[in-house]
C-alpha cells in the first residue's frame, strides 16, 4: 500500500513538472513565420565569360563520370 501511494505521488509530481514546463509565456508561435520573397534569376544569368557556347566544350557525360568514379582516372 505504501509503495502504491509513493508511486502515485511520484507520477503526479512528475506530470505536474512536465506540464508546468509547457506553460511558459515565451513559447514560439508556429504561425508567425516570416515570408521570404521568391528567388529570381539574375538579369545576366545567360551570359558566360567567353561567349554563349564556350563552356559547352568541357561537357562530361554522366557515363564517363560514373566510369571514372568506379575504375579511377585513366
Legacy VTK file of the C-alpha trace (Angstrom):
# vtk DataFile Version 3.0
C-alpha trace
ASCII
DATASET POLYDATA
POINTS 74 float
0.000 0.000 0.000
2.849 2.391 0.830
4.602 1.575 -2.456
1.395 2.205 -4.399
0.880 5.608 -2.730
4.517 6.532 -3.332
4.240 5.527 -6.977
1.054 7.583 -7.435
2.688 10.589 -5.747
5.760 10.230 -7.960
3.689 10.015 -11.155
1.532 13.017 -10.202
4.562 15.139 -9.302
6.374 14.141 -12.498
3.319 15.012 -14.599
2.946 18.375 -12.869
6.604 19.217 -13.560
6.245 18.256 -17.220
3.016 20.225 -17.651
4.380 23.312 -15.899
7.324 23.355 -18.321
4.924 23.742 -21.244
3.128 26.801 -19.895
5.833 29.420 -20.449
4.940 32.783 -21.962
7.946 32.813 -24.342
6.681 29.906 -26.399
7.363 30.367 -30.138
4.304 30.657 -32.327
4.491 28.397 -35.362
2.021 30.583 -37.245
4.196 33.701 -37.011
6.544 32.680 -39.826
8.269 35.285 -41.945
7.591 35.005 -45.643
10.634 35.384 -47.887
10.467 36.785 -51.363
10.689 34.173 -54.117
14.095 33.667 -55.666
14.665 35.283 -59.029
17.211 34.788 -61.776
19.843 37.491 -62.173
19.407 39.501 -65.389
22.798 38.414 -66.793
22.495 34.710 -65.949
22.686 33.564 -69.566
25.994 35.379 -70.174
29.279 33.484 -69.993
32.794 34.981 -69.895
33.837 33.979 -73.447
30.530 33.891 -75.259
27.399 31.756 -75.157
28.971 28.462 -76.379
32.478 28.472 -74.857
31.563 26.347 -71.835
29.997 23.581 -73.975
33.445 22.234 -74.959
34.067 20.785 -71.499
30.821 18.849 -71.020
31.422 15.442 -69.453
28.792 12.760 -69.947
27.316 11.126 -66.809
28.511 7.719 -68.028
32.098 8.998 -68.136
31.782 10.389 -64.611
30.495 7.024 -63.376
33.328 5.137 -65.096
35.910 7.482 -63.543
34.318 7.029 -60.117
34.270 3.226 -60.373
37.507 2.479 -62.169
39.648 5.524 -61.388
41.216 8.180 -63.572
42.547 6.585 -66.815
LINES 1 75
74 0 1 2 3 4 5 6 7 8 9 10 11 12 13 14 15 16 17 18 19 20 21 22 23 24 25 26 27 28 29 30 31 32 33 34 35 36 37 38 39 40 41 42 43 44 45 46 47 48 49 50 51 52 53 54 55 56 57 58 59 60 61 62 63 64 65 66 67 68 69 70 71 72 73
